[in-house]
Amino acid sequence: MILNWTLIILVLVGLSVVIRGRVGFNAQDPQYYSGSGPFFDLKTHLNGAILCEGVIYGPLGRVESRFVANMFGDWSDTTGTLDEFFTYSTGTTQSRQWRLTLGQGGKFSAVADDIIGTAEGVVSGASVRMKYRIRLPEEAGGHTLSVTDWLYLTDNGTIINRSQMRKFGFKVAELVATMRPAPAQAAAQAAE
């Protein structure tokens, strides 16, 4: 009888893993978005002053944190930086500088001080997917999480960012944010 229950549990876990890989957030493939426009150009859409606003959901699906971030992108040929300055609803602040390198066929790589190794990204149509491992600050537990970032460009130039963070394959947090040219940047672009 115990062997039967063990077998049933193993089959259910196996099915869960297979289904999770074929449906939902992690099942998205960049090629799915290859024909959709507007077309995301990192050097254009992650350039200049950017205002970001978002929320972070915890493992139970409740909003655990809110934030506003001021970002600034700067490019030279095939390399760029994206400086991020976060202010969380708790009053704590955080900064990060992504150093990006464009590759062939829409691929790019990125590094930052709290990223373990190199983030691998791909631009496809109106989307960007980036995968990496991040080490959280000590005050946030110091955990290492696997992250999948998706950025979706809308017709008006706003970017919707959805990220899932996992530990041992289980979702522990999700981020949803908007990114758009900062008001002064948007006004300057409209005047051109």
N, C-alpha and C positions, 0 to 999 in steps of 0.2 A: 504494500500500500504506500509506504514512504517513497519507494522507487517511482511509482506512478505520479505522485505529486511533484517529485523532483523533476521528472521528465516534462510534466505539464508546465512547470515554472520556467524551465529552460527554453521550451518552445515559445512561450509567451514573451520572454525576454528577447529571444532571437527575432521574433516577428516585430517587436517594438523597435529594435535597431534597424531592421530592413525598412519598415514603414517610415521611421523618422528620416532616413536617408533619401526617401523618394517623394515625400510630401513636406510642405511647410517651408519655413525660413531657410534651412540648410540645403534644401533640394533645389533652390534657384541656381540656374546656370547662366553665366554672363551671355552666352550665345542666344539665349531666349530674347534678350533685349537688343541684339545687334542691328536689327532693322528699324528700331524705334527712334524717333527724334523728339525733341531737339538733340543734337549730338553733344555729348559731354566732352569738353576740352579742358584738361587740367590747367593748362597755362592761361586760359581765359577765365574759367569759372572758379578757380582757386587762386585768384590774383587780386591784389589790393586789399582794402579794408573790408572785412566780412563780419556781420553780426550773427551770432548763433544763440538760439534759445532752446532749452530742452528739459527733459525729465529723465530720470533713471528709475526703472522699476526693479524691485527686489525679487527674490525667488518666489514669493507668494503672489506676485502680480500687482502689488500696491506700489504707488509712487513713494520712493524712499528719499529722493532728492530732486531738487530743481536747480537749474543753473542758467547763467547768461555768460557767453564767452565773446570776447573781442579777438578776432583773428586777423592776421595780415599775411598774404601770400606774395612772394617775390620770385621771379624766374629769370634765369639767364641761360639761354639755349635749351639744353635738355635737363638742367638741374634747377631745383627750386627749393624754397623753404616755406613752411606754413607755421607761423608762430601763433600759439593759442594761449589765451589768458582767461582762465575760468574763475568765476565767482559763484559759489554755491549758496543755496538758501540758508545754510548754517553760518555764512559769513566767511568760511574758509576759502582760500584761493589756491589755484594750481596753475602752473605754466608748463608748456611742452613746445618743443620745436621739432617738427617733422622735417627731415631732409630727404627730398624726393629725387629720383633719377628715372627719366623716361627711357623705355626700351623700345623694342620692335613689336609690331602687331597689337598695339594698345596696352602692352604690359608695362609695368613700372615697379620700382622697389622703393621702400622708404625705411628710414631708421629714426629712432628717437631714444633719448636716454633711458626711458622706462620700458622700452620694447626689448624683448629678448630676441636676439638675432635680427633678421631682416623681415619686414612686412612685404608680402607679395601682393601686387594689385593688378587688376585688369580693367580697362575702360572698354565698354561695349554699348554702342548706341547712346541712350540717355542714362546709362548707369555706370557705376564704378563699384567693384567688389575688392575688398582688401582683407587679407587674413594675416593674423599675427598673434604673438603671445605677449602679454603685458604683465608687468610686476606692479601690483598696487602699492601705494605708499604704506608705511608701517601703521599710520593712524587708521588706515582702512583695512588692516589685517595682514598686509604684506603678501597676500596670496598671488600666485601666478595663474592667470586665466587665459584661455584660448578665445580669441575674438574674431568674429566675422562682421565686417562693416559693409553696409550697402548704402550708396549715395544715389539718389534718383533726381535727375534734373527735370524740373517742370517747365512748361511753356513760357512762364514769365521770368525764368532765371533763378527762382528759388530752388534750393537743394533740400530734399528731405533725406535725413540721415537716420537709418535704423541699424542698430548694432546689437548683437547678442554675445554675451560673455558666458563661457562654460568652464566648469571644473569637473574633471573626470567624466566628461561627456554630458553632464547635467547643466541645464541653463540655470545660472545663478543671478543674472541681471540682464536687463535690456534697456537700451538707450534709444530715445526717439527725439530728434531735434530738427530744427529748420536752420538753414544757413542762407544768407542773402547779402548782397552788397550793403555795407553800412550806409545809413541815410546820406551822408556827405558824398560817399563814393557813388551811390545811385544817382544823386543829383548831377554830379560831374559827368557821368556816363550819358545821362539824358540830354545834357547840353551839347555833347559832341555831335 
